[in-house]
Amino acid sequence: MKTRSLSILIVSVTVLIMAFMFPSHNVAVQELDYKKFGSIAIAVVKADYPEESVTDYKYLGRKKISAQEEQDSFQFVVKEDGKEKNVIVTINHRTQDDKFISLVVEEANP
């Protein structure tokens, strides 16, 4: 019986240690970053295409550029003169404090 109690204690301690080493709040923080930079991307597309309608929006993901820099990419479908065009917004920011570094807007083939 003592071995079973000891096993349960070891498993419990291991789970607690892992919870502190790999916190799930990291996912929540990344989602907040995504929303923050997504808002910036939307504002830029609306400013660059004020008369056109944005018909679709998609988060393309995050890339690690270096130890200090990450890049989030967003794709928009803009309808201009009856034709759809893809607009890609790429935002680079510092990993440490999520400070904005640069932003690139480019049109891509649909």
C-alpha positions in Angstrom: 0.0 0.0 0.0 2.9 2.4 0.8 4.3 1.8 -2.7 1.0 2.8 -4.3 0.8 6.0 -2.2 4.4 6.8 -3.1 3.7 6.3 -6.8 0.7 8.6 -6.7 2.8 11.2 -4.9 5.6 11.0 -7.5 3.1 11.3 -10.4 1.4 14.3 -8.7 4.7 16.1 -8.1 5.8 15.4 -11.7 2.5 16.8 -13.1 2.8 19.9 -10.9 6.4 20.5 -12.0 5.5 20.1 -15.7 2.6 22.5 -15.2 5.0 25.2 -13.9 7.7 24.4 -16.6 5.2 24.5 -19.5 2.5 26.9 -18.6 -0.7 27.0 -20.7 -0.9 30.7 -20.4 1.7 30.9 -23.2 -1.1 29.9 -25.7 -3.3 32.7 -24.3 -0.5 35.2 -24.6 0.1 34.2 -28.2 -3.6 34.6 -29.0 -3.6 38.1 -27.5 -0.5 38.9 -29.6 -2.3 37.6 -32.7 -5.3 39.7 -32.0 -3.2 42.8 -31.4 -1.2 42.5 -34.6 -4.4 41.3 -36.5 -6.1 44.6 -35.5 -3.1 46.5 -36.8 -3.2 44.5 -40.1 -7.0 45.1 -40.5 -6.5 48.9 -39.9 -3.7 49.0 -42.5 -5.7 47.2 -45.2 -8.7 49.4 -44.6 -6.5 52.5 -44.9 -4.8 51.2 -48.1 -8.1 50.1 -49.7 -10.7 52.6 -48.3 -13.2 52.2 -51.1 -12.9 48.4 -51.6 -14.6 45.7 -49.6 -12.6 43.1 -47.7 -14.3 39.8 -48.3 -12.1 37.4 -46.4 -9.4 37.4 -43.7 -7.1 34.6 -42.6 -4.3 34.4 -40.1 -1.4 32.6 -41.9 0.7 32.0 -38.7 3.8 33.0 -36.9 7.4 32.4 -37.8 10.4 32.8 -35.5 12.9 35.1 -37.4 15.6 35.2 -34.7 15.9 34.8 -30.9 14.6 38.4 -30.6 12.1 38.6 -33.5 8.9 37.0 -34.7 6.7 37.5 -37.7 2.9 37.2 -38.0 1.3 37.1 -41.4 -2.3 37.8 -42.4 -4.1 37.3 -45.8 -7.0 39.5 -46.9 -9.2 39.1 -50.0 -10.0 42.6 -51.3 -12.6 43.1 -54.0 -11.5 46.0 -56.3 -13.5 46.9 -59.4 -15.3 43.5 -59.3 -12.0 41.6 -59.1 -10.6 39.8 -56.1 -7.0 40.3 -55.1 -5.0 38.8 -52.2 -3.3 41.2 -49.9 -0.7 39.9 -47.5 0.3 41.8 -44.4 3.4 40.8 -42.6 4.2 42.2 -39.2 7.6 41.8 -37.5 7.8 42.3 -33.7 10.2 41.7 -30.9 9.7 38.5 -29.0 10.7 39.9 -25.6 8.1 42.7 -25.3 6.0 42.4 -28.5 7.0 45.8 -29.7 6.3 46.5 -33.4 9.4 46.5 -35.7 8.1 46.6 -39.2 5.1 46.1 -41.5 4.9 45.0 -45.1 1.8 45.1 -47.3 1.9 43.3 -50.7 -0.5 42.1 -53.3 -0.3 38.5 -54.3 -1.9 36.6 -57.1 -5.2 35.0 -56.2 
